[in-house]
């Protein structure tokens, strides 16, 4: 019995990553809503881990600066056929 799964196309991978990106952003927004009644925890989260997650996923945010390579950049690479380098082990 083979455990090899067929290789997905760059388009299929990009589509799935986009779904994951949206799911994560939805969960971050849910976390923010859960924390809102707790101002100290909400403020700390909004100043630290929430922006880290959001800026790692997308450039469409309210925060200053941006990650060197957000998930959005990876999606663009896959969609533009720029995936020519060998994967690191």
Backbone torsions as a table, in degrees:
resi	resn	phi	psi	omega
1	UNK	NA	127.4	-177.2
2	UNK	-87.9	137.0	176.2
3	UNK	-102.1	5.0	-179.6
4	UNK	-72.6	126.4	176.3
5	UNK	-99.4	143.5	-179.3
6	UNK	-61.1	142.0	179.7
7	UNK	-70.1	134.1	179.3
8	UNK	-86.6	152.5	177.1
9	UNK	-73.4	161.3	177.6
10	UNK	-58.5	-36.4	179.7
11	UNK	-65.8	-42.5	178.7
12	UNK	-64.3	-42.2	179.3
13	UNK	-64.8	-45.1	179.6
14	UNK	-60.7	-42.0	179.0
15	UNK	-61.2	-45.5	-179.7
16	UNK	-66.6	-41.2	178.2
17	UNK	-62.8	-36.2	177.4
18	UNK	-64.5	-40.1	176.1
19	UNK	-62.1	-44.2	179.4
20	UNK	-63.1	-43.3	178.6
21	UNK	-56.1	-47.4	-179.3
22	UNK	-64.8	-40.1	178.4
23	UNK	-61.9	-43.5	-179.9
24	UNK	-65.1	-44.9	179.1
25	UNK	-61.2	-38.9	176.6
26	UNK	-62.6	-42.2	-179.9
27	UNK	-67.4	-37.2	176.9
28	UNK	-63.7	-43.1	177.4
29	UNK	-63.5	-37.3	175.7
30	UNK	-63.4	-42.7	178.6
31	UNK	-62.1	-42.5	178.0
32	UNK	-60.0	-43.9	179.8
33	UNK	-63.6	-39.5	178.5
34	UNK	-65.3	-34.9	-177.3
35	UNK	-83.0	-17.8	-174.6
36	UNK	-51.6	-39.2	178.7
37	UNK	-69.8	-6.6	-178.3
38	UNK	-118.4	83.9	-169.6
39	UNK	-53.9	-42.7	-177.9
40	UNK	-65.3	-47.7	179.2
41	UNK	-65.7	-40.7	178.9
42	UNK	-61.3	-45.9	-179.0
43	UNK	-64.0	-42.2	177.8
44	UNK	-64.5	-46.2	179.2
45	UNK	-61.3	-41.8	-179.6
46	UNK	-68.8	-22.4	179.9
47	UNK	-92.4	-18.7	-173.6
48	UNK	-124.5	-84.2	-168.5
49	UNK	-72.9	-31.3	179.3
50	UNK	-63.3	-50.3	178.4
51	UNK	-64.0	-31.1	177.6
52	UNK	-61.4	-44.9	-179.8
53	UNK	-66.5	-48.4	-175.9
54	UNK	-63.8	-44.9	-179.1
55	UNK	-70.3	-22.1	175.3
56	UNK	-75.5	-19.1	-176.9
57	UNK	-97.5	-38.5	-169.9
58	UNK	-150.5	158.5	174.1
59	UNK	-95.4	-4.3	-179.4
60	UNK	-90.6	81.3	-177.9
61	UNK	-151.1	172.3	-176.3
62	UNK	-93.1	1.5	-173.1
63	UNK	-90.5	151.1	174.9
64	UNK	-73.6	146.8	178.0
65	UNK	79.3	177.4	178.8
66	UNK	-159.1	160.0	178.7
67	UNK	-72.9	155.7	177.0
68	UNK	-63.3	-36.7	178.8
69	UNK	-147.8	98.6	176.7
70	UNK	-85.9	164.5	175.9
71	UNK	-54.7	-35.1	177.6
72	UNK	-57.3	-39.8	177.8
73	UNK	-64.5	-41.4	178.2
74	UNK	-63.0	-41.8	177.4
75	UNK	-60.1	-43.7	179.1
76	UNK	-63.0	-40.4	178.0
77	UNK	-59.8	-47.1	-179.1
78	UNK	-64.8	-42.4	-177.8
79	UNK	-69.5	-28.5	-178.6
80	UNK	-95.5	4.9	178.5
81	UNK	68.5	29.6	-177.7
82	UNK	-91.7	16.1	-176.0
83	UNK	-93.6	71.5	-176.6
84	UNK	-108.0	-11.1	180.0
85	UNK	-77.6	155.8	174.7
86	UNK	-76.0	143.9	177.4
87	UNK	-71.0	146.3	176.0
88	UNK	-80.1	146.6	179.5
89	UNK	-67.0	NA	NA
